[in-house]
């Protein structure tokens, strides 16, 4: 039986780790945007309209380096190509969905919200996804404003540590699933290893390293790992 899973309350609850991770990282973005001489309004529009952490930070570096706008758009497009696969993966699990909501769901997909939704059993519904993505979106925009306005007043050590929130959030999401399934552990290790090799050996440009890791690990997961091999990791 394909059970439809999720409600607004469940989505908001599942999104709490996203809030804890997004807010400090968004503060770091707001603080950096101010140092690059981007106005508060433009910084807010960055988070409101783009809503993609890695792309926003990369865009700041490119703007600071004086890169042309066309090149910045192309670079961020390549970096976000993975969202096409994420959207496709979630689309097949949505049941009886009003198509009018699909653009909002597609816009709200991030690495973290996708991870939470993808690891939830059963089919998904709009209420769950919109609540999950919405609470994260609000935290990201709010963190950007807070970082721009008060970030500079924080101690230097605290400013430099804001960026680790994203990694802590990923850890909080993935560890419980690793305990449930050896497949998740294999995929996480495989994708991390591929990305690390690309990063240190500089085989591919930075934007393509992440894309290559996702595609390769996903293909190997489909071809090699079977549902029947889903065993718990021994403590």
N, C-alpha and C positions, 0 to 999 in steps of 0.2 A: 504493500500500500504506500503510495507517495503522499505523505502527510505534508500539508502546507504549514510552514513554521514561521512564527514571529508575530509580534504585535508592536504597537508604539512603545509601550512600557519596556518590552524586551529590547527593542532597538536602542532606547535611551540608556538602559542599563548596560548593554553591550558596548555603548559608545563612551562610557566613563573613562576607560583606559586611553581612548583617543584624545579626550579632553586633557588628561594629565600629560600626555606626550606632546600634543599640538601646541598648547598654550605657551610653554617656555620656548619652544623652537620658533614659533611665530613672533615671540618677543625679540628673539635674536635677529629675525629677519627685519622687523621694524627698526631695531637699533642700527643694523647695518645699512638699511635704506636711508636712514637719516645721515649717516656718515658719507654716503655717496651723493648727498645733496638732492635727494628725491623728496618732493613735497609730501606732506601728510596725506593729502587727497590722492595723489598718485600711488602712494604706498598702500593705501586702503583699496584702491581700484585694482592693484596687483593681486591682493588676496581675494577680493570680491569676485573678480572676473577670471583669474587664472586658477587659483586654488590648487597649486601644485608646488609643494615645498622645494624639491630638488631643482625644478625649472626656475623658480623664483630666485633662489640663491645663485644659480648659474647665470641668470639674466643680470643680476646685480654685478657679478664679476665682469661680464661682457660689457655692460654699460660703463663701468669704471675704466675698462681698457679701451673704450672708444670704438667698439665694434659697431658696424652698421646695423640698423634695425632689421633689415632683411636677413642677415646672418644670424641674428639673435632669434628671430622667429623660426628659422630653419633648424637651428640647434635644439631649441625647446621642443619643436615638433618631433624630431628624432628621439629625444629623450622620453617623450610621452607616448611613443608608439605602443608601448606595452599595455596602455589603457584599452586599446582595441581588443586585445585578447582577454583582458579582464571583463570588458563589457560583454563579449560573446559568451564567456563562461557563466556569467550571472544571468544572461538573457534566457538561456535554456532552462533555468530553474525558476523563472517567474511564471506563475500560473494565473490565468484569467486576469491579465493586467490591462488596464486602460492605457492605450498607447500614448495618450496625452502626457502621462507621467514619465515616459521613457527618457526624454531629453534631460529632465531634472535628475533622474537616477544616473544617467550617463555622466553628467557634469560632476556629480558628487563622488564618483569613484576615485579612490586613492589607494595606494598600496595597502595602507592599514585597514581601511574600511572593507576593502576587497578581501583581505585575509580573514577578518572577523566573519564576514558573510559567507565566504567560501567554506569555512570550517564548521558552519552551522548545518546540522542535519536537516533533511527534508527539503521540500520546495520553499521558495521565498515569496513574500508578498510585499506590496508597495509600502505599506505602513511601517513595516520593520526597517526596510532599507532607507526610507526617507528620514525616519527618526535617527537611525544610526549615522547616516551621513550628515544630517542637519546639525546634530549636536557637535560633531567634529568641525563642521564649517563655521559655526558660531564661535567655537574656541579659537580657530585659526584667525578669523578676522579680528576678534577681540584681542587676541595676543599681539597681533600686528600693531593695533592702535596703542596698546599698553606699552609695547616695546619702543615705539616711536616717541611717546610722550614722556615716559618715566624711565626708560631703559638706561639712559646715560647717568641717572642718579644712583644706580645700583653699584655696589662694589665691583671693582675690576675682576676679581676672582669669580664672582657670581655671574657676571656678564659672559665670561669665557666658558662657563659650564652650562649655559642655557642649551647649547646644541645637543647635549647628550640625552635629552629627554626623548628624542625620536628613537634612539637605539634601545633605551630602557623600555619604551612602549612595545617595540618589536619583540623584545625578549619576553615581556609579560604575555604577549599574544601567543607566541610560538611554543614556549616551554610546556604549558598544559597539554597541547596537542601532541608534542613529542612523547610525553608520558603515555599517551593513549595509543600511538601508532609508530612503529619502526619506519614505515614509509615516509612519514613526515620528517623524521630525523634524517633519512637518506636524502630526501629532496632538498632539505635545508642545507645539509653538508655539501651536497653536490653543487647547488647554485652558488653557495658562498665560495667554494673552491674555484669554480670557473671564473667568477668575478675577480677573485684575488689574483689569479694567474693573469687575467687580462690587465688588471690594474698595475701590477708590479712589472710585468714583461712589456706592457704598452703595445700589445698586439693590435688592439683596436682603439679608436678614439674614446674618450671618457663616456660620452653619451651612448655609444654602441656597446660598451662593456656590460652594462646592466641589461640591455636588450638581449645580447648574446647569452648571458647567464640564464635569463628567464626562458628563452626559446629552447635552448639546449636541455636545461633541466626538465622542462615540461615535456619535451619529446621523449627523453629517456624515461621519464616517469610513466608516460602512457605506454611505451613499448616494453619496458622491463618490469616495472612494479605492478603487481596484480592485487586486486582487492582481497583475494584470499590470503595474501601475505601480510595483511594488516594485523600485526601482533603488538601487544603492549611491550614497551621498553621496560626491561627489568630494572627495578630500583637497586 
